[in-house]
Amino acid sequence: MVNSDKLVGAIFSRGFNKSTFAEKLGKCNSWLSGRLKNKNFTLAEADEIVKTLNLSSAEATAIFFAQFVA
């Protein structure tokens, strides 16, 4: 499960809003909204998000693997 709040924070801190970020990924806004609501991304989508936002390993772990980190 994805920590949607942290992901949205990372999106905004990089100067995007949800709509412009979805566009950057080549997706529509409803795709991103649905993924954030369901807190579910494929590994390929997560990898693309990490690269697009230039997330550090710690940031990516906190966003995509938070439930596994103590």
Distance bins in CASP14 RR format, pairs under 12 A and 6 or more apart:
PFRMAT RR
TARGET T0000
AUTHOR 0000-0000-0000
RMODE 2
METHOD distances of the structure
MODEL  1
1 7 0 0 0 0 0 1 0 0 0 0 0
1 35 0 0 0 0 0 1 0 0 0 0 0
1 36 0 0 0 0 0 1 0 0 0 0 0
1 37 0 0 0 0 0 1 0 0 0 0 0
1 38 0 0 0 0 1 0 0 0 0 0 0
1 39 1 0 1 0 0 0 0 0 0 0 0
1 40 1 0 0 1 0 0 0 0 0 0 0
1 41 0 0 0 0 1 0 0 0 0 0 0
1 46 0 0 0 0 0 1 0 0 0 0 0
1 63 0 0 0 0 0 1 0 0 0 0 0
1 64 0 0 0 0 1 0 0 0 0 0 0
1 65 0 0 0 0 1 0 0 0 0 0 0
1 66 1 0 0 1 0 0 0 0 0 0 0
1 67 1 0 1 0 0 0 0 0 0 0 0
1 68 0 0 0 0 1 0 0 0 0 0 0
2 8 0 0 0 0 0 1 0 0 0 0 0
2 10 0 0 0 0 0 1 0 0 0 0 0
2 32 0 0 0 0 0 1 0 0 0 0 0
2 34 0 0 0 0 0 1 0 0 0 0 0
2 35 1 0 0 1 0 0 0 0 0 0 0
2 36 1 0 0 1 0 0 0 0 0 0 0
2 37 0 0 0 0 0 1 0 0 0 0 0
2 38 0 0 0 0 1 0 0 0 0 0 0
2 39 1 0 1 0 0 0 0 0 0 0 0
2 40 1 0 0 1 0 0 0 0 0 0 0
2 41 1 0 1 0 0 0 0 0 0 0 0
2 42 0 0 0 0 0 1 0 0 0 0 0
2 43 0 0 0 0 0 1 0 0 0 0 0
2 45 0 0 0 0 1 0 0 0 0 0 0
2 46 1 0 0 1 0 0 0 0 0 0 0
2 49 0 0 0 0 1 0 0 0 0 0 0
2 50 0 0 0 0 0 1 0 0 0 0 0
2 60 0 0 0 0 0 1 0 0 0 0 0
2 61 0 0 0 0 0 1 0 0 0 0 0
2 62 0 0 0 0 0 1 0 0 0 0 0
2 63 1 0 0 1 0 0 0 0 0 0 0
2 64 1 0 1 0 0 0 0 0 0 0 0
2 65 0 0 0 0 1 0 0 0 0 0 0
2 66 1 0 0 1 0 0 0 0 0 0 0
2 67 0 0 0 0 1 0 0 0 0 0 0
2 68 0 0 0 0 0 1 0 0 0 0 0
3 9 0 0 0 0 1 0 0 0 0 0 0
3 10 0 0 0 0 1 0 0 0 0 0 0
3 36 0 0 0 0 0 1 0 0 0 0 0
3 39 1 0 0 1 0 0 0 0 0 0 0
3 41 0 0 0 0 0 1 0 0 0 0 0
3 46 0 0 0 0 0 1 0 0 0 0 0
3 59 0 0 0 0 0 1 0 0 0 0 0
3 60 0 0 0 0 0 1 0 0 0 0 0
3 61 0 0 0 0 0 1 0 0 0 0 0
3 62 1 0 0 1 0 0 0 0 0 0 0
3 63 1 0 1 0 0 0 0 0 0 0 0
3 64 1 0 0 1 0 0 0 0 0 0 0
3 65 0 0 0 0 1 0 0 0 0 0 0
3 66 1 0 1 0 0 0 0 0 0 0 0
3 67 0 0 0 0 1 0 0 0 0 0 0
3 68 0 0 0 0 0 1 0 0 0 0 0
3 69 0 0 0 0 0 1 0 0 0 0 0
4 10 0 0 0 0 0 1 0 0 0 0 0
4 11 0 0 0 0 0 1 0 0 0 0 0
4 18 0 0 0 0 0 1 0 0 0 0 0
4 32 0 0 0 0 0 1 0 0 0 0 0
4 33 0 0 0 0 0 1 0 0 0 0 0
4 34 0 0 0 0 1 0 0 0 0 0 0
4 35 0 0 0 0 1 0 0 0 0 0 0
4 36 1 0 1 0 0 0 0 0 0 0 0
4 37 1 0 0 1 0 0 0 0 0 0 0
4 38 0 0 0 0 1 0 0 0 0 0 0
4 39 1 0 1 0 0 0 0 0 0 0 0
4 40 0 0 0 0 1 0 0 0 0 0 0
4 41 0 0 0 0 0 1 0 0 0 0 0
4 49 0 0 0 0 0 1 0 0 0 0 0
4 63 0 0 0 0 1 0 0 0 0 0 0
4 64 0 0 0 0 0 1 0 0 0 0 0
4 66 0 0 0 0 0 1 0 0 0 0 0
5 11 0 0 0 0 0 1 0 0 0 0 0
5 12 0 0 0 0 0 1 0 0 0 0 0
5 36 0 0 0 0 1 0 0 0 0 0 0
5 39 0 0 0 0 0 1 0 0 0 0 0
5 62 0 0 0 0 0 1 0 0 0 0 0
5 63 0 0 0 0 1 0 0 0 0 0 0
5 66 0 0 0 0 0 1 0 0 0 0 0
6 12 0 0 0 0 0 1 0 0 0 0 0
6 13 0 0 0 0 0 1 0 0 0 0 0
6 36 0 0 0 0 0 1 0 0 0 0 0
6 39 0 0 0 0 0 1 0 0 0 0 0
6 49 0 0 0 0 0 1 0 0 0 0 0
6 53 0 0 0 0 0 1 0 0 0 0 0
6 55 0 0 0 0 1 0 0 0 0 0 0
6 58 0 0 0 0 0 1 0 0 0 0 0
6 59 1 0 0 1 0 0 0 0 0 0 0
6 60 0 0 0 0 0 1 0 0 0 0 0
6 61 0 0 0 0 0 1 0 0 0 0 0
6 62 1 0 1 0 0 0 0 0 0 0 0
6 63 1 0 1 0 0 0 0 0 0 0 0
6 64 0 0 0 0 1 0 0 0 0 0 0
6 65 0 0 0 0 0 1 0 0 0 0 0
6 66 1 0 0 1 0 0 0 0 0 0 0
6 69 0 0 0 0 0 1 0 0 0 0 0
7 13 0 0 0 0 0 1 0 0 0 0 0
7 14 0 0 0 0 0 1 0 0 0 0 0
7 16 0 0 0 0 0 1 0 0 0 0 0
7 18 0 0 0 0 1 0 0 0 0 0 0
7 21 0 0 0 0 1 0 0 0 0 0 0
7 32 0 0 0 0 1 0 0 0 0 0 0
7 35 0 0 0 0 1 0 0 0 0 0 0
7 36 1 0 0 1 0 0 0 0 0 0 0
7 37 0 0 0 0 0 1 0 0 0 0 0
7 39 0 0 0 0 1 0 0 0 0 0 0
7 40 0 0 0 0 0 1 0 0 0 0 0
7 41 0 0 0 0 1 0 0 0 0 0 0
7 45 0 0 0 0 0 1 0 0 0 0 0
7 46 0 0 0 0 1 0 0 0 0 0 0
7 49 1 0 0 1 0 0 0 0 0 0 0
7 50 0 0 0 0 0 1 0 0 0 0 0
7 52 0 0 0 0 0 1 0 0 0 0 0
7 53 0 0 0 0 1 0 0 0 0 0 0
7 55 0 0 0 0 1 0 0 0 0 0 0
7 59 0 0 0 0 1 0 0 0 0 0 0
7 60 0 0 0 0 1 0 0 0 0 0 0
7 62 0 0 0 0 1 0 0 0 0 0 0
7 63 1 0 1 0 0 0 0 0 0 0 0
7 64 0 0 0 0 1 0 0 0 0 0 0
7 66 0 0 0 0 0 1 0 0 0 0 0
8 14 0 0 0 0 0 1 0 0 0 0 0
8 15 0 0 0 0 0 1 0 0 0 0 0
8 16 0 0 0 0 1 0 0 0 0 0 0
8 17 0 0 0 0 1 0 0 0 0 0 0
8 18 1 0 0 1 0 0 0 0 0 0 0
8 21 0 0 0 0 1 0 0 0 0 0 0
8 22 0 0 0 0 0 1 0 0 0 0 0
8 32 0 0 0 0 1 0 0 0 0 0 0
8 33 0 0 0 0 0 1 0 0 0 0 0
8 35 0 0 0 0 0 1 0 0 0 0 0
8 36 1 0 0 1 0 0 0 0 0 0 0
8 37 0 0 0 0 0 1 0 0 0 0 0
8 39 0 0 0 0 0 1 0 0 0 0 0
8 49 0 0 0 0 0 1 0 0 0 0 0
8 53 0 0 0 0 0 1 0 0 0 0 0
8 63 0 0 0 0 1 0 0 0 0 0 0
9 15 0 0 0 0 0 1 0 0 0 0 0
9 16 0 0 0 0 1 0 0 0 0 0 0
9 17 0 0 0 0 0 1 0 0 0 0 0
9 18 0 0 0 0 0 1 0 0 0 0 0
9 21 0 0 0 0 0 1 0 0 0 0 0
9 36 0 0 0 0 0 1 0 0 0 0 0
9 53 0 0 0 0 1 0 0 0 0 0 0
9 55 0 0 0 0 0 1 0 0 0 0 0
9 59 0 0 0 0 0 1 0 0 0 0 0
9 62 0 0 0 0 0 1 0 0 0 0 0
9 63 0 0 0 0 1 0 0 0 0 0 0
10 16 0 0 0 0 1 0 0 0 0 0 0
10 18 0 0 0 0 0 1 0 0 0 0 0
10 21 0 0 0 0 1 0 0 0 0 0 0
10 36 0 0 0 0 0 1 0 0 0 0 0
10 49 0 0 0 0 1 0 0 0 0 0 0
10 50 0 0 0 0 1 0 0 0 0 0 0
10 52 0 0 0 0 0 1 0 0 0 0 0
10 53 1 0 1 0 0 0 0 0 0 0 0
10 54 0 0 0 0 1 0 0 0 0 0 0
10 55 1 0 0 1 0 0 0 0 0 0 0
10 56 0 0 0 0 0 1 0 0 0 0 0
10 58 0 0 0 0 0 1 0 0 0 0 0
10 59 1 0 0 1 0 0 0 0 0 0 0
10 60 0 0 0 0 1 0 0 0 0 0 0
10 62 0 0 0 0 1 0 0 0 0 0 0
10 63 1 0 0 1 0 0 0 0 0 0 0
10 64 0 0 0 0 0 1 0 0 0 0 0
11 17 1 0 0 1 0 0 0 0 0 0 0
11 18 1 0 0 1 0 0 0 0 0 0 0
11 19 0 0 0 0 0 1 0 0 0 0 0
11 20 0 0 0 0 1 0 0 0 0 0 0
11 21 1 0 1 0 0 0 0 0 0 0 0
11 22 0 0 0 0 1 0 0 0 0 0 0
11 23 0 0 0 0 0 1 0 0 0 0 0
11 24 0 0 0 0 1 0 0 0 0 0 0
11 25 0 0 0 0 0 1 0 0 0 0 0
11 32 0 0 0 0 1 0 0 0 0 0 0
11 35 0 0 0 0 0 1 0 0 0 0 0
11 36 0 0 0 0 1 0 0 0 0 0 0
11 49 0 0 0 0 1 0 0 0 0 0 0
11 52 0 0 0 0 1 0 0 0 0 0 0
11 53 1 0 0 1 0 0 0 0 0 0 0
11 54 0 0 0 0 0 1 0 0 0 0 0
11 55 0 0 0 0 0 1 0 0 0 0 0
11 59 0 0 0 0 0 1 0 0 0 0 0
11 63 0 0 0 0 0 1 0 0 0 0 0
12 18 0 0 0 0 1 0 0 0 0 0 0
12 19 0 0 0 0 0 1 0 0 0 0 0
12 20 0 0 0 0 0 1 0 0 0 0 0
12 21 0 0 0 0 1 0 0 0 0 0 0
12 53 0 0 0 0 0 1 0 0 0 0 0
13 21 0 0 0 0 0 1 0 0 0 0 0
13 53 0 0 0 0 1 0 0 0 0 0 0
13 54 0 0 0 0 0 1 0 0 0 0 0
13 55 0 0 0 0 0 1 0 0 0 0 0
13 59 0 0 0 0 1 0 0 0 0 0 0
14 20 0 0 0 0 0 1 0 0 0 0 0
14 21 0 0 0 0 1 0 0 0 0 0 0
14 24 0 0 0 0 1 0 0 0 0 0 0
14 49 0 0 0 0 0 1 0 0 0 0 0
14 50 0 0 0 0 0 1 0 0 0 0 0
14 52 0 0 0 0 1 0 0 0 0 0 0
14 53 1 0 1 0 0 0 0 0 0 0 0
14 54 1 0 0 1 0 0 0 0 0 0 0
14 55 0 0 0 0 1 0 0 0 0 0 0
14 59 0 0 0 0 0 1 0 0 0 0 0
15 21 0 0 0 0 1 0 0 0 0 0 0
15 24 0 0 0 0 0 1 0 0 0 0 0
15 52 0 0 0 0 0 1 0 0 0 0 0
15 53 0 0 0 0 1 0 0 0 0 0 0
15 54 0 0 0 0 0 1 0 0 0 0 0
16 22 0 0 0 0 1 0 0 0 0 0 0
16 23 0 0 0 0 1 0 0 0 0 0 0
16 24 1 0 0 1 0 0 0 0 0 0 0
16 25 0 0 0 0 1 0 0 0 0 0 0
16 29 0 0 0 0 0 1 0 0 0 0 0
16 32 0 0 0 0 0 1 0 0 0 0 0
16 49 0 0 0 0 0 1 0 0 0 0 0
16 52 0 0 0 0 1 0 0 0 0 0 0
16 53 0 0 0 0 1 0 0 0 0 0 0
16 54 0 0 0 0 0 1 0 0 0 0 0
17 23 0 0 0 0 1 0 0 0 0 0 0
17 24 0 0 0 0 0 1 0 0 0 0 0
17 29 0 0 0 0 1 0 0 0 0 0 0
17 32 0 0 0 0 0 1 0 0 0 0 0
17 33 0 0 0 0 0 1 0 0 0 0 0
18 24 0 0 0 0 0 1 0 0 0 0 0
18 25 0 0 0 0 0 1 0 0 0 0 0
18 27 0 0 0 0 0 1 0 0 0 0 0
18 28 0 0 0 0 0 1 0 0 0 0 0
18 29 1 0 0 1 0 0 0 0 0 0 0
18 30 0 0 0 0 0 1 0 0 0 0 0
18 31 0 0 0 0 0 1 0 0 0 0 0
18 32 1 0 1 0 0 0 0 0 0 0 0
18 33 1 0 0 1 0 0 0 0 0 0 0
18 34 0 0 0 0 0 1 0 0 0 0 0
18 35 0 0 0 0 0 1 0 0 0 0 0
18 36 1 0 0 1 0 0 0 0 0 0 0
18 37 0 0 0 0 0 1 0 0 0 0 0
19 25 0 0 0 0 0 1 0 0 0 0 0
19 26 0 0 0 0 0 1 0 0 0 0 0
19 27 0 0 0 0 0 1 0 0 0 0 0
19 28 0 0 0 0 1 0 0 0 0 0 0
19 29 1 0 1 0 0 0 0 0 0 0 0
19 30 0 0 0 0 0 1 0 0 0 0 0
19 31 0 0 0 0 0 1 0 0 0 0 0
19 32 0 0 0 0 1 0 0 0 0 0 0
19 33 0 0 0 0 1 0 0 0 0 0 0
20 26 0 0 0 0 0 1 0 0 0 0 0
20 27 0 0 0 0 0 1 0 0 0 0 0
20 29 0 0 0 0 1 0 0 0 0 0 0
20 32 0 0 0 0 0 1 0 0 0 0 0
20 52 0 0 0 0 0 1 0 0 0 0 0
21 27 0 0 0 0 1 0 0 0 0 0 0
21 28 0 0 0 0 0 1 0 0 0 0 0
21 29 0 0 0 0 1 0 0 0 0 0 0
21 31 0 0 0 0 0 1 0 0 0 0 0
21 32 1 0 0 1 0 0 0 0 0 0 0
21 33 0 0 0 0 0 1 0 0 0 0 0
21 35 0 0 0 0 0 1 0 0 0 0 0
21 36 0 0 0 0 0 1 0 0 0 0 0
21 48 0 0 0 0 0 1 0 0 0 0 0
21 49 0 0 0 0 1 0 0 0 0 0 0
21 52 1 0 0 1 0 0 0 0 0 0 0
21 53 0 0 0 0 1 0 0 0 0 0 0
22 28 1 0 0 1 0 0 0 0 0 0 0
22 29 1 0 1 0 0 0 0 0 0 0 0
22 30 0 0 0 0 1 0 0 0 0 0 0
22 31 1 0 0 1 0 0 0 0 0 0 0
22 32 1 0 1 0 0 0 0 0 0 0 0
22 33 0 0 0 0 1 0 0 0 0 0 0
22 34 0 0 0 0 0 1 0 0 0 0 0
22 35 0 0 0 0 1 0 0 0 0 0 0
22 36 0 0 0 0 0 1 0 0 0 0 0
22 45 0 0 0 0 0 1 0 0 0 0 0
22 48 0 0 0 0 0 1 0 0 0 0 0
22 49 0 0 0 0 0 1 0 0 0 0 0
22 52 0 0 0 0 0 1 0 0 0 0 0
23 29 1 0 0 1 0 0 0 0 0 0 0
23 31 0 0 0 0 0 1 0 0 0 0 0
23 32 0 0 0 0 1 0 0 0 0 0 0
23 52 0 0 0 0 0 1 0 0 0 0 0
24 32 0 0 0 0 0 1 0 0 0 0 0
24 48 0 0 0 0 1 0 0 0 0 0 0
24 49 0 0 0 0 1 0 0 0 0 0 0
24 51 0 0 0 0 0 1 0 0 0 0 0
24 52 1 0 1 0 0 0 0 0 0 0 0
24 53 0 0 0 0 1 0 0 0 0 0 0
25 31 0 0 0 0 1 0 0 0 0 0 0
25 32 1 0 0 1 0 0 0 0 0 0 0
25 35 0 0 0 0 0 1 0 0 0 0 0
25 41 0 0 0 0 0 1 0 0 0 0 0
25 44 0 0 0 0 0 1 0 0 0 0 0
25 45 0 0 0 0 1 0 0 0 0 0 0
25 46 0 0 0 0 0 1 0 0 0 0 0
25 47 0 0 0 0 0 1 0 0 0 0 0
25 48 1 0 0 1 0 0 0 0 0 0 0
25 49 1 0 0 1 0 0 0 0 0 0 0
25 50 0 0 0 0 0 1 0 0 0 0 0
25 51 0 0 0 0 0 1 0 0 0 0 0
25 52 1 0 0 1 0 0 0 0 0 0 0
25 53 0 0 0 0 0 1 0 0 0 0 0
26 32 0 0 0 0 1 0 0 0 0 0 0
26 45 0 0 0 0 0 1 0 0 0 0 0
26 48 0 0 0 0 1 0 0 0 0 0 0
26 49 0 0 0 0 0 1 0 0 0 0 0
26 52 0 0 0 0 1 0 0 0 0 0 0
27 33 0 0 0 0 0 1 0 0 0 0 0
27 34 0 0 0 0 0 1 0 0 0 0 0
27 35 0 0 0 0 1 0 0 0 0 0 0
27 36 0 0 0 0 0 1 0 0 0 0 0
27 41 0 0 0 0 0 1 0 0 0 0 0
27 45 0 0 0 0 1 0 0 0 0 0 0
27 48 0 0 0 0 1 0 0 0 0 0 0
27 49 0 0 0 0 0 1 0 0 0 0 0
27 52 0 0 0 0 0 1 0 0 0 0 0
28 34 0 0 0 0 0 1 0 0 0 0 0
28 35 0 0 0 0 0 1 0 0 0 0 0
29 35 0 0 0 0 0 1 0 0 0 0 0
29 36 0 0 0 0 0 1 0 0 0 0 0
30 36 0 0 0 0 0 1 0 0 0 0 0
30 37 0 0 0 0 0 1 0 0 0 0 0
31 37 0 0 0 0 0 1 0 0 0 0 0
31 38 0 0 0 0 0 1 0 0 0 0 0
31 40 0 0 0 0 0 1 0 0 0 0 0
31 41 0 0 0 0 0 1 0 0 0 0 0
31 42 0 0 0 0 0 1 0 0 0 0 0
31 45 0 0 0 0 1 0 0 0 0 0 0
32 38 0 0 0 0 0 1 0 0 0 0 0
32 41 0 0 0 0 1 0 0 0 0 0 0
32 45 0 0 0 0 1 0 0 0 0 0 0
32 48 0 0 0 0 0 1 0 0 0 0 0
32 49 0 0 0 0 1 0 0 0 0 0 0
32 52 0 0 0 0 0 1 0 0 0 0 0
33 39 0 0 0 0 0 1 0 0 0 0 0
34 40 0 0 0 0 1 0 0 0 0 0 0
34 41 0 0 0 0 0 1 0 0 0 0 0
34 45 0 0 0 0 0 1 0 0 0 0 0
35 41 1 0 1 0 0 0 0 0 0 0 0
35 42 0 0 0 0 1 0 0 0 0 0 0
35 45 1 0 0 1 0 0 0 0 0 0 0
35 46 0 0 0 0 1 0 0 0 0 0 0
35 48 0 0 0 0 0 1 0 0 0 0 0
35 49 0 0 0 0 1 0 0 0 0 0 0
35 64 0 0 0 0 0 1 0 0 0 0 0
36 45 0 0 0 0 0 1 0 0 0 0 0
36 49 0 0 0 0 0 1 0 0 0 0 0
36 63 0 0 0 0 0 1 0 0 0 0 0
38 45 0 0 0 0 0 1 0 0 0 0 0
39 46 0 0 0 0 0 1 0 0 0 0 0
39 63 0 0 0 0 0 1 0 0 0 0 0
39 64 0 0 0 0 0 1 0 0 0 0 0
39 66 0 0 0 0 0 1 0 0 0 0 0
39 67 0 0 0 0 1 0 0 0 0 0 0
40 46 0 0 0 0 0 1 0 0 0 0 0
40 64 0 0 0 0 0 1 0 0 0 0 0
41 47 0 0 0 0 1 0 0 0 0 0 0
41 48 0 0 0 0 1 0 0 0 0 0 0
41 49 1 0 0 1 0 0 0 0 0 0 0
41 50 0 0 0 0 0 1 0 0 0 0 0
41 60 0 0 0 0 0 1 0 0 0 0 0
41 63 0 0 0 0 1 0 0 0 0 0 0
41 64 1 0 0 1 0 0 0 0 0 0 0
41 65 0 0 0 0 0 1 0 0 0 0 0
42 48 0 0 0 0 1 0 0 0 0 0 0
42 49 0 0 0 0 0 1 0 0 0 0 0
42 64 0 0 0 0 0 1 0 0 0 0 0
43 49 0 0 0 0 0 1 0 0 0 0 0
43 50 0 0 0 0 0 1 0 0 0 0 0
43 60 0 0 0 0 0 1 0 0 0 0 0
43 64 0 0 0 0 1 0 0 0 0 0 0
43 65 0 0 0 0 0 1 0 0 0 0 0
44 50 0 0 0 0 0 1 0 0 0 0 0
44 51 0 0 0 0 0 1 0 0 0 0 0
45 51 0 0 0 0 0 1 0 0 0 0 0
45 52 0 0 0 0 0 1 0 0 0 0 0
45 64 0 0 0 0 0 1 0 0 0 0 0
46 52 0 0 0 0 0 1 0 0 0 0 0
46 53 0 0 0 0 0 1 0 0 0 0 0
46 55 0 0 0 0 1 0 0 0 0 0 0
46 59 0 0 0 0 0 1 0 0 0 0 0
46 60 1 0 0 1 0 0 0 0 0 0 0
46 61 0 0 0 0 0 1 0 0 0 0 0
46 63 0 0 0 0 1 0 0 0 0 0 0
46 64 1 0 1 0 0 0 0 0 0 0 0
46 65 0 0 0 0 1 0 0 0 0 0 0
47 53 0 0 0 0 0 1 0 0 0 0 0
47 55 0 0 0 0 0 1 0 0 0 0 0
47 60 0 0 0 0 1 0 0 0 0 0 0
47 64 0 0 0 0 1 0 0 0 0 0 0
48 54 0 0 0 0 0 1 0 0 0 0 0
48 55 0 0 0 0 0 1 0 0 0 0 0
48 60 0 0 0 0 0 1 0 0 0 0 0
48 64 0 0 0 0 0 1 0 0 0 0 0
49 55 1 0 0 1 0 0 0 0 0 0 0
49 59 0 0 0 0 0 1 0 0 0 0 0
49 60 0 0 0 0 1 0 0 0 0 0 0
49 63 0 0 0 0 1 0 0 0 0 0 0
49 64 0 0 0 0 1 0 0 0 0 0 0
50 56 0 0 0 0 1 0 0 0 0 0 0
50 57 0 0 0 0 1 0 0 0 0 0 0
50 58 0 0 0 0 0 1 0 0 0 0 0
50 59 0 0 0 0 1 0 0 0 0 0 0
50 60 1 0 1 0 0 0 0 0 0 0 0
50 61 0 0 0 0 0 1 0 0 0 0 0
50 62 0 0 0 0 0 1 0 0 0 0 0
50 63 0 0 0 0 1 0 0 0 0 0 0
50 64 1 0 0 1 0 0 0 0 0 0 0
50 65 0 0 0 0 0 1 0 0 0 0 0
51 60 0 0 0 0 1 0 0 0 0 0 0
52 60 0 0 0 0 0 1 0 0 0 0 0
53 59 0 0 0 0 1 0 0 0 0 0 0
53 60 0 0 0 0 1 0 0 0 0 0 0
53 63 0 0 0 0 1 0 0 0 0 0 0
53 64 0 0 0 0 0 1 0 0 0 0 0
54 60 0 0 0 0 0 1 0 0 0 0 0
55 61 0 0 0 0 1 0 0 0 0 0 0
55 62 0 0 0 0 1 0 0 0 0 0 0
55 63 1 0 0 1 0 0 0 0 0 0 0
55 64 0 0 0 0 1 0 0 0 0 0 0
56 62 0 0 0 0 1 0 0 0 0 0 0
56 63 0 0 0 0 0 1 0 0 0 0 0
57 63 0 0 0 0 0 1 0 0 0 0 0
57 64 0 0 0 0 0 1 0 0 0 0 0
57 65 0 0 0 0 0 1 0 0 0 0 0
57 69 0 0 0 0 0 1 0 0 0 0 0
58 64 0 0 0 0 0 1 0 0 0 0 0
58 65 0 0 0 0 0 1 0 0 0 0 0
58 66 0 0 0 0 0 1 0 0 0 0 0
58 69 0 0 0 0 1 0 0 0 0 0 0
59 65 0 0 0 0 0 1 0 0 0 0 0
59 66 0 0 0 0 0 1 0 0 0 0 0
60 66 0 0 0 0 0 1 0 0 0 0 0
60 69 0 0 0 0 0 1 0 0 0 0 0
61 67 0 0 0 0 0 1 0 0 0 0 0
61 68 0 0 0 0 1 0 0 0 0 0 0
61 69 1 0 0 1 0 0 0 0 0 0 0
61 70 0 0 0 0 0 1 0 0 0 0 0
62 68 0 0 0 0 0 1 0 0 0 0 0
62 69 1 0 0 1 0 0 0 0 0 0 0
63 69 0 0 0 0 0 1 0 0 0 0 0
END
